[in-house]
Amino acid sequence: MNAMLSQYVAVMFKVFFLMTPFFALSMFLSYTTDYSLSRKRKTALKTTFAVVMIALLIYWCGEYLFKLLGITIDAFRIGAGTVLMLTAIALVNGPTGSSAGGKSVTDEAQDITVVPLAIPCIVGPGTIGTLLVMGVDGGKISERIVDSLGIISAIVLLGVVLMLAEQLERILKRNGIQILSKITGLMLAALSAQIIFTGIKNFLK
């Protein structure tokens, strides 16, 4: 029981930071700058639901994709870790805002929940790669269920962050969000390095 609880907590925090929450918050604020409060919250809910569906699909179906393409898990670890490292470097060095500033996506007919918010802002290439690796390494069905619950909890936590976007912006200001986004980038860099090293170590055995 304690092992499953530890696994659940570890997966939840890993996936939460993997989705770069403060970068996602910055992008959400940029794309919804002209939205009413009720529309922002509706968009946050729809985005959260979309991310849950996408992440679970990747996690549960990744193994079959590997078999179909004939890709080894360690080769994919190295590739996914490299992509995640590039994401981390972009977060640390680059601006976290969007040049769109929400100007081109404020029409009522434009739905931004799946694209660009869910993909690629939240579930980017690095996140997709890591979820695929986690799915292949999932182990027993009970462990995969625990992983899935951790993934869902992380996404719900991210959804809460998006729901409270306006309040967080008032508290943290734009500079504060950017600083937190850079800290997230450093954590992602460490995670991606671990994934790459594991892939190389197993590949050389």
C-alpha positions in Angstrom: 0.0 0.0 0.0 2.8 2.4 0.9 4.6 1.5 -2.3 1.6 2.3 -4.4 1.0 5.6 -2.6 4.6 6.6 -3.1 4.3 5.6 -6.8 1.1 7.7 -7.1 2.7 10.8 -5.5 5.9 10.4 -7.6 4.0 10.1 -10.9 1.6 13.0 -10.0 4.5 15.5 -9.3 6.6 14.2 -12.2 3.7 14.6 -14.7 2.7 18.0 -13.2 6.1 19.5 -13.8 6.4 17.6 -17.1 3.5 19.7 -18.4 5.3 22.9 -17.5 2.4 24.4 -15.5 3.7 28.0 -15.3 4.5 28.1 -19.0 1.0 26.7 -19.6 -0.4 29.4 -17.3 1.5 32.1 -19.2 0.2 30.8 -22.5 -3.3 30.5 -21.2 -3.3 34.1 -20.1 -2.0 35.2 -23.4 -4.5 33.4 -25.5 -7.5 34.3 -23.3 -6.6 37.9 -22.6 -9.9 39.3 -24.1 -12.1 36.5 -22.6 -14.7 37.1 -19.9 -14.1 35.3 -16.5 -16.8 32.7 -17.2 -15.4 32.0 -20.7 -11.9 31.6 -19.2 -13.1 29.1 -16.7 -15.0 27.2 -19.3 -11.9 27.1 -21.5 -9.8 25.9 -18.6 -12.3 23.0 -17.9 -12.4 21.9 -21.6 -8.6 22.1 -21.8 -8.2 20.0 -18.7 -10.6 17.3 -20.1 -8.8 17.3 -23.4 -5.4 16.9 -21.8 -6.7 14.0 -19.7 -7.9 12.2 -22.8 -4.8 12.8 -24.8 -2.4 11.8 -21.9 -4.2 8.6 -21.1 -4.4 7.6 -24.8 -0.7 8.1 -25.2 0.1 6.3 -21.9 -2.1 3.2 -22.6 -1.5 2.9 -26.4 2.2 3.8 -26.6 3.4 0.2 -26.3 1.4 -0.9 -29.4 3.0 2.1 -31.3 6.4 0.8 -30.4 5.7 -2.7 -31.6 4.1 -1.3 -34.8 7.2 0.9 -35.7 9.8 -1.5 -34.3 11.3 1.1 -32.0 13.2 -0.1 -28.9 12.3 1.5 -25.6 15.9 2.7 -24.9 16.2 4.3 -28.3 13.0 6.2 -27.6 14.2 7.1 -24.1 17.2 8.8 -25.7 15.1 10.6 -28.3 12.3 11.6 -25.9 14.9 12.8 -23.3 16.6 14.9 -26.0 13.3 16.6 -27.0 12.4 17.2 -23.4 15.9 18.7 -22.8 15.3 21.2 -25.7 11.9 22.1 -24.1 13.6 22.7 -20.8 16.3 24.9 -22.4 13.6 26.9 -24.2 11.8 27.5 -20.9 15.0 28.6 -19.1 16.3 30.8 -21.9 13.3 31.9 -23.9 10.3 34.2 -23.2 7.2 32.5 -21.8 4.7 34.8 -23.4 3.0 34.4 -26.7 3.4 36.9 -29.6 -0.3 36.2 -30.4 -1.3 37.8 -27.2 -4.7 36.3 -27.7 -5.5 38.6 -30.6 -6.1 36.0 -33.2 -8.1 33.5 -31.0 -10.8 35.6 -29.3 -13.6 34.8 -31.8 -16.4 32.8 -30.3 -16.1 30.3 -33.2 -12.4 29.7 -32.4 -11.9 26.8 -30.0 -8.4 26.9 -28.5 -8.8 24.1 -26.0 -7.2 21.3 -28.0 -5.0 23.3 -30.3 -2.9 25.2 -29.2 -3.5 24.9 -25.5 -3.7 21.1 -24.9 -1.3 20.4 -27.8 1.4 21.6 -28.0 1.4 24.1 -25.1 0.7 21.5 -22.4 1.3 18.1 -24.1 4.3 18.9 -26.2 6.8 16.5 -27.9 8.7 16.0 -24.6 5.6 15.2 -22.6 4.4 12.8 -25.3 7.7 11.0 -25.4 7.9 10.7 -21.6 4.3 9.4 -21.4 5.1 6.8 -24.1 8.1 5.6 -22.1 6.1 5.5 -18.9 3.4 3.5 -20.6 5.9 0.9 -21.9 7.6 0.7 -18.5 4.2 0.5 -16.7 4.5 -3.1 -15.4 1.5 -4.8 -13.9 -2.1 -3.7 -14.5 -2.3 -2.4 -10.9 0.8 -0.3 -11.3 -0.5 1.1 -14.6 -3.8 2.0 -12.8 -1.8 3.8 -10.1 0.2 5.6 -12.8 -3.0 6.6 -14.6 -4.5 8.0 -11.3 -1.3 10.0 -10.8 -1.5 11.3 -14.4 -5.1 12.3 -13.9 -4.4 14.0 -10.6 -1.5 16.0 -12.1 -3.7 17.2 -14.9 -6.6 18.1 -12.5 -4.0 20.1 -10.5 -2.9 21.9 -13.6 -6.6 22.5 -14.4 -7.0 24.2 -11.0 -4.0 26.4 -11.9 -5.7 27.5 -15.1 -9.0 28.0 -13.4 -7.3 30.4 -11.0 -5.3 32.1 -13.8 -6.5 35.6 -13.1 -5.9 35.4 -9.3 -2.5 33.9 -9.8 -1.6 36.6 -12.3 -2.5 39.3 -9.8 -0.5 37.6 -7.0 2.6 36.6 -9.0 2.6 39.2 -11.8 4.0 38.3 -15.2 7.6 38.4 -14.0 6.8 36.0 -11.2 5.2 33.5 -13.6 8.2 33.7 -15.9 10.6 33.0 -13.0 8.5 30.0 -11.9 8.5 28.8 -15.5 12.3 29.0 -15.6 12.5 26.9 -12.4 10.2 24.4 -14.0 12.6 24.3 -17.0 15.5 23.4 -14.7 13.5 20.5 -13.2 12.6 19.3 -16.7 16.3 19.5 -17.6 17.2 17.2 -14.7 14.3 14.8 -15.6 15.4 14.7 -19.3 19.0 14.0 -18.4 17.9 11.1 -16.2 15.8 9.6 -19.1 18.7 10.0 -21.5 21.3 8.4 -19.2 18.9 5.5 -18.5 18.5 4.9 -22.2 22.2 5.1 -22.9 23.1 2.8 -20.0 20.5 0.1 -21.1 21.5 0.5 -24.7 25.2 -0.2 -23.9 24.5 -3.4 -21.8 
